[in-house]
Amino acid sequence: MTIKSATPYFILNGRTEQAIALYQRALGAKVEALQRFGDGNPNCPTALQSRVMHAALRVGDALLMMSDGPNDSAPPQSGSVNVALQFDDPDQARRCFDALAANGKVVQPLIDAPWGELFGALGDEFGINWMFNSAQVKKP
């Protein structure tokens, strides 16, 4: 059996709609699916009805999934995960990096990396860690 893909799934504790708006603006994400806990469930508690149960965003060829989760408790601290984005346009990588960094924390500013590409890393305002890598434009 071969793994065809791995999709990050963010649990954002009531902040999914804010994250979607940021990722749409910063990364050009397109919402492919959005379901709330109350959708089609007449027995859903009032406090959960409008919370996002599941959202799927398309970012280029990649898929990101996310949820508010069923309550506001913090997710367990079990390790660090980074979402690595590979760009073919360094200018687009810079724009997206700057947009996510605006209210986040830059870990590694964008640099000309030793492997010949543009690289940077940051944590966004929702605590999601991102790594940016982009092919450099060849200069004549």
N, C-alpha and C positions, 0 to 999 in steps of 0.2 A: 504494500500500500504506500502511495506517495502523498505527502502533504501538498496540496495545491496552493494554499495560501494561509496566512495567519493574519487575523484582523484584530486590531486593538479595540477593547471595549472599555469605555470610561464610565465609572459610576461617580456622578457629580453632585449628589446630595442636594437636589433642589435647584441647581444652577445650569441645567442642560440648555434651556432656552437662551440664556446669556452666552453659553459656549457656542451654540449653533450660530448665533449672530456674529460672534467674533470670527469663527472659522469661515463663515460665508464671506465676510469682509476681508479677512487676512489671507485666506487660502483659495478663495473662489469656490468653496464647498457648495454642493447642491444637495438639498434634502431629498432623499429617495423614499424614506418612510418615516412616519412619526405617529406613534400610538400612545395614548394616555391611559393611565390605570382605569379611568372611568369609562373609556370607550367601550360601549356594548356590554357593560357590566353594571346592572342596576343595583347590585349588592355592594358595590365599592363604597368604602367609607368616604364621606364628604371631604375629609382632609386630603385624601389621595386622588380624588377624581381628576384634577387638572395636572397632576404631576406626570412627567414624561416617563412612560414605562420602557419604551424602546424608540430609538431614533437611529437611522442609517444615513450617513452623509457620504457622498461621492466627492473625492478630492483627486482630480485627474483620473488616473486609472485605479486609484486606491480607495478602500472603503474604511470608514471610521464608524464605530457604533458606540452609542452612549445611552445612559439612563439617569434619571434623578435618583433611582433607588426607592425603596418603599418607606424610607424615613430619613431624618436629617443627621443620623449618626455618621461620624467620620469613618471612612474606609480603613480597614486594618493596615498598619504599617508593616508590610511584609517584604519590601524590596523596592528597587528602583527600575522602572521601565521607561524607555525612551521610544518615541515614534520617530523613525528615521525617514526623512523625505529626500528623494533624489530628484533634482531639477535638471533640465537641459538648457535652461536660460538663467545665467547668473543674475541678471537684473530682476527677474521675477523672484528668484530666491531672496535677494536683498529686500525687495518690497514686502514679501511675506514674513521674513525674519523681523523686520522693523515693526510690522503691524502686531505680531504676537509679542514682541518684546516691550511694546508701549506700556503695558501695565504688569509686565512679568519681570523676570530676573535673568539677565544675560549671564550665562555660565562661561561661554567662549565666544567672544565677538567673531564675526565673519573674518576669516583669514585665508590667505593663499596657503593651503595645506601642503605638507611635504609630498603627498601623493599626486599633486598637480591639479587639485580641484579646490573650489571654494568651500569652506567648512565653517560651521558655527553651531552653538548649542545654547538652548535657553529653557527656562521653565515659564509657562504662561501663567496668567492670573488665576487659573483654576488648578494649578499644581501639576499640569501635564508637562512632561519633559519632551522636548523636540530637538532633533539633530538635523541640520541642513547640510546637504552636500550638493554641489553643482559643478557640472563640467564648465571649464573656463572657455571663453571665446578666444579662439586663436587670433593673435595679432599679426598682421602682415609684416 
